[in-house]
């Protein structure tokens, strides 16, 4: 199965869900300094806008400005940490998320993001801990479907395929259209030698990726690649070769 998952695309999905909470942050401010509050709000909007256009340097600058005004602002640390992560500067990302968690230990978002980074770095045991903590804090929140996916992915990489399937089932119950969970559950089924179920999940992932308004070519290529490998294990070389060829046309397929 594929060695990497497309964390860049997943970051975009989950951060898109949460960065909109700039308005929630505004409503929760308790600063007596109304002018400073207004300034920080404006900075967050500029940071979010920069992030949305993939200008992570500017996003980092804006969230850093917010921290100059409010040094104990967990929201700013968490969002700056995510921007660092999108630049693959994972050391700085973890430092910021550590600070966010220290300031707000009950914020599930920071745990999910740190767990995702740990998964990307191959520290799967830490990913399981962080994503599990996020689920304890907010078991039915906006990000629960992804916390299950993140933890399930870590279980796959540790070879605990049965536990991974349980987490992916929970993820898909919360969001039946999350293609990444279908893909990863397919990997888990393949690890359990449940080839037909693996193929069915890869089929579903491919259908969802193909029907997206903006197609995630890297994720789509990985799904074709992994399905091709399962067909190969079944001795269906015609379908295997077709899938691997398709994957290589779209992106990469490590054999």
N, C-alpha and C positions, 0 to 999 in steps of 0.2 A: 504494500500500500504506500501511498505518498508519504514522504518524510516531513513535509511542511504543510501547514494550512495557511490560507490567505488571511492573516491577521489584519492586514491593512484594510481590507474590505470589511471585516468584522468590526474593527474600530469605528469605521465610518457609520456602520449601522447603529451600534449601541450608543456612540457619542451623539449621533443625530437625535436619538431619543431623549438624551439627558441635557445637552447643551441648551435646549429650549427653556430649561428651568431658570434662565436668567431672570425671567419675570417672577418666578417663585422666590428667588434670592431677594429681589427688590422688596417683595411684600414681607419678608422675614427680617429685614434690617431693623435694628433697634437703636441706631446711632442717633445721639442728640444733635449731632452736627449735620443738619439737613443739606448744607452745601457740599460737604464731603460725600455724603450719601449719594447725592445727585452725580457728582463727579465719578464715583466708583461705578455707579450704574452705567454711565456713559462708556467708561473704560471696558466694562464687561461686554457691552454691545459691540464695541469695536473689536474686542478679542474674538467674540463669537463670529462676527462677520469675516474676520481674517481667517479663522479656522475653516469656515464654510467654503472659502475659495482656495483652500489648501495652502494658504500663506502662513505657515507655522511659525516662521521667524517673527512676523508681526504679532501673531497671537501670543507668543511667548513674551514679547515686549509689553503688550497690553496687560496681561495677567501679572507680570512683574511690577508694572506701575501700580496696579491695584494693591499688591502686597506692600509696596512702599507706603501707601496710605493706610492700609489695614494689615499689619504684619501677622496677625493671627487669623487670617481669613482662610478657612479650610477649603472653601469653594474655589478660591483662586489657586491654591496649591494643587488641588485635584485636576483642574482644567489645564493648568500649565503642565502638569505631569503627563496628561494625555497628549498635549501638543509635542512634548519631548518624545513621547513614544512613537508618534507618527513620523518623527525624524529618525527613528531607530536609535535615539540616544537613551537607552534603557536605564543606564545608571542614574542619570538625572531624573528620569521619570519615576523611578522607584524612590529616590530621595524625597521628591515632592509628594508622592502618594503616602509615604511613611509619615510625613509631617501632617498631611490632611487627616490621616487616620488617628494620629496622636491628638489632634485638635477636636476631631469629631469621630470618636470610636464607634458610633452607631450608624454611620453612613455607609450603606451597602455599596453605593457606586464606587467608592475608592477601593474597596476590597475586590470587587469584580475586575476593575481595571488593573490592579496590581496582580491579581491572579492570572489575568490574560497575558501580562508581560512575563510572569514567571513561566507560563506555558510556552511562550515564544522562545524563552531562553533555555528551555529544556528542564527547568526545575519543577517537575510535575507534582512532586509531593507538596511543595509550597503552593502550587496552583490549586490543588485539592483543598488545602486548608483555607485559603483565602476565599475561594468560590463557595465553599461550605459555610464560612462565616457570613458571607453576603446572604445566603439563603436562610440562615438562622435569623438574621436581622430583618429581612424583607422577603418572606417565602412566596408571596403572591404579587410582588411589585412589578414595575415595568421591565426590570432587568432580570427577573427570576428565570425566564426562558433561556437567557444567555448564560447565567451562572450555572445552570444545569449542563448546558452545552460545553462550557469551559471545563467543568469538572469531569464530564464524560470524556472529553478529548484527552485529558490528563490520564484517566483510567485506561484509555486505549493505548497510550504510549507506554504505560506501565504493564500492559498485558492483562489487565483485569477487564476482559471484554464483557463479562456478564454484568458487572456493576456499571460499566459504561452504557450498555443497552438500557438499563433501568433509568439512568440519568437522561439519556436521549429521549426515551419515552415521555418522561416528565417535561422535558423541554418542548417537545412537539405537541403535547397536550395543551400547553400554554400558548404556543404559536405554531399552528399546523402548517404554516407556509415558510418556516425558517429552513431554507435549503441546506444550510451548513450542518444542521442537526441530522437531516436525512443522509447527507454524505458521510458524516462521521459515524452514524449508526451503521451505515453500510460497511464501513471499515471494521467496526466491532463484530458484525455478523460474519464478515469474511474471516476474522480472527478465530471465530467459533466454528468455522467451516460450514456455516449456514449460507451456502452460496446463492440459493434462490432468493432468500430474504435480502441478502446483500445487493443483488442485482436489482431487486424491486426498489430498494432505497436509492441506489444510484440513478435509476430511471426517474424517480420522483425529483431528486436533486437537479438532474439535467433539465427536466421539464420546467422547473421553477426558474432556474438560472436563465434558460432560453427565453422565457416569457417576460423577464424583467425589462423595464423601460430602458435601463442602462445595464447592459450585459457585463457581468464580472468575468472577463475572459480567463483570468488565471484560475478562478474557482471552477469554471466550466471545464477547462482543460483537465484539471485534477480529477473531476468526476468521471470524465470519459476515460482517463488513464486508469483509474482504479477499477472501473467496470471492465475495461479490457483485460486487466490482470486476473479478475475473477473468471472471465470467460476462458482465459488461457488455462487456469487451474482446472477447469471443467473439460478441457480438450477441444473447446469450440474455437479453433484458431481463426476461422473466417471472421467471426464477430470480434474476436480479440484484436486481430490486425486492423480491422475497420475502426475500432474505438481508439486504438493507440495512434493510428494515422490521423484521425480527427483531432485528438488531443494535441498532437505535434503541430498540426496546422493552426490551431488556436493559440497554443502556448507551449508549455513544456510537459514532458512525460518521462520521468526517470524510470528506467528499466532495470 
